[in-house]
Amino acid sequence: MKTFFFFSHCMYVMTCVYRVGFYTTYERTNQFKESKIVLPTHDYELFRMKEDKSINMMFERFTSIVGGLKALGKDFPNALVVKKILFSLPKFWRLKVTTIEEARNLNNFKLEELICFLLTYEMIFKYDSERKNQRRKTSNKKE
């Protein structure tokens, strides 16, 4: 009953938590730290590039996930990050992924180089598809 009376006088729940000292004690435990890592780790493991998104958008989303995990103390070697990005690309990127895998040693491949390759390929792909669409439009007008 005393506990209920104590909590009923607190204006905010967090002030109660701090008064009791529960929050500071609980946050220091390994269990709490591990539970904070679970969701971002899950996001990292299930990460895939959406087909309608650009490389820049994919990289921003991936960087925020990895950055959050690094802030929580989880470290990722460069080779692991490069492989994760390559294998998260959609099917129509498979040819480029295979080319990169055959031409480069992924263990020594820098993330910045990979992003440059992917951005270049994306620009060329968009340019080619735009030209193809323009040709279709002009051929349809002639008919």
C-alpha positions in Angstrom: 0.0 0.0 0.0 2.9 2.4 0.8 4.3 1.7 -2.7 1.0 2.6 -4.4 0.8 5.8 -2.3 4.4 6.7 -3.2 3.7 6.2 -7.0 0.4 8.0 -6.9 2.1 11.2 -5.8 4.6 11.2 -8.6 3.7 13.6 -11.4 5.5 11.7 -14.2 6.3 8.1 -14.5 10.0 8.7 -15.3 10.4 10.8 -12.1 9.2 7.8 -10.2 11.6 5.5 -12.0 14.5 7.9 -11.2 13.4 8.3 -7.6 13.4 4.6 -7.1 16.7 4.3 -8.8 15.5 1.5 -11.0 16.4 3.1 -14.3 20.0 3.8 -13.5 20.6 0.3 -12.1 18.8 -1.5 -14.9 20.5 0.4 -17.7 23.9 -0.7 -16.5 23.1 -4.4 -16.8 24.3 -6.4 -19.8 20.8 -7.7 -20.3 19.5 -4.2 -20.9 22.3 -3.4 -23.3 21.7 -6.6 -25.2 18.0 -5.9 -25.5 18.7 -2.5 -27.0 20.8 -4.1 -29.7 18.1 -6.7 -30.7 15.9 -4.6 -32.9 18.7 -2.8 -34.9 20.4 -6.2 -35.4 17.2 -7.6 -36.7 16.9 -4.7 -39.1 20.5 -5.3 -40.2 20.0 -9.0 -40.8 16.8 -8.5 -42.8 18.2 -5.5 -44.8 17.4 -5.5 -48.5 17.3 -2.8 -51.1 13.8 -2.1 -52.3 13.5 -2.2 -56.1 12.0 1.2 -56.4 14.7 2.9 -54.4 18.0 4.4 -55.5 21.5 3.5 -54.3 21.7 6.7 -52.3 18.5 6.0 -50.5 19.6 2.4 -49.8 23.0 3.5 -48.5 21.4 6.2 -46.2 19.1 3.6 -44.7 21.9 1.1 -44.3 24.3 3.7 -42.8 21.7 4.6 -40.2 21.2 1.0 -39.2 24.9 0.3 -39.0 25.6 3.6 -37.2 23.0 2.8 -34.6 24.6 -0.6 -34.0 28.0 1.0 -33.8 26.7 3.5 -31.2 25.5 0.5 -29.1 29.0 -1.1 -29.3 28.6 -3.5 -32.1 31.5 -3.4 -34.6 31.4 -4.4 -38.3 34.5 -5.2 -40.4 34.6 -3.4 -43.8 34.5 -6.7 -45.7 31.3 -7.8 -43.9 29.6 -4.4 -44.7 30.6 -4.7 -48.4 29.3 -8.2 -48.7 26.1 -7.3 -46.9 25.4 -4.4 -49.3 26.2 -6.6 -52.4 23.9 -9.4 -51.3 21.1 -7.0 -50.4 20.8 -5.7 -53.9 17.7 -6.7 -56.0 17.9 -9.3 -58.7 18.5 -7.0 -61.6 21.8 -6.0 -60.0 23.1 -9.6 -60.0 25.2 -9.1 -63.2 27.0 -6.2 -61.6 27.4 -8.0 -58.3 29.0 -11.0 -60.1 31.3 -8.7 -62.0 32.5 -7.0 -58.8 33.0 -10.4 -57.0 35.1 -11.7 -59.9 37.1 -8.6 -60.4 37.8 -7.6 -56.8 38.9 -9.2 -53.6 35.9 -8.4 -51.4 38.0 -8.6 -48.2 40.1 -5.6 -49.4 37.4 -3.7 -51.2 36.5 -0.4 -49.6 32.9 0.6 -49.0 33.5 4.0 -50.7 34.7 2.3 -53.9 31.7 0.0 -53.9 29.2 2.8 -53.6 31.0 4.7 -56.4 30.7 1.6 -58.6 27.1 1.1 -57.8 26.2 4.8 -58.3 28.0 4.8 -61.7 26.2 1.7 -62.8 22.8 3.1 -61.6 23.4 6.4 -63.6 24.3 4.4 -66.7 21.3 2.1 -66.2 18.9 5.1 -65.8 20.3 6.8 -68.8 19.9 3.7 -71.0 16.4 3.1 -69.9 15.5 6.8 -70.5 16.9 6.5 -74.0 15.0 3.3 -74.6 11.8 5.0 -73.5 12.4 7.9 -75.8 12.9 5.6 -78.7 9.7 3.8 -78.0 7.8 7.1 -77.8 9.2 8.3 -81.1 8.6 5.0 -82.8 5.0 5.0 -81.5 4.5 8.6 -82.9 5.7 7.6 -86.3 3.2 4.7 -86.6 
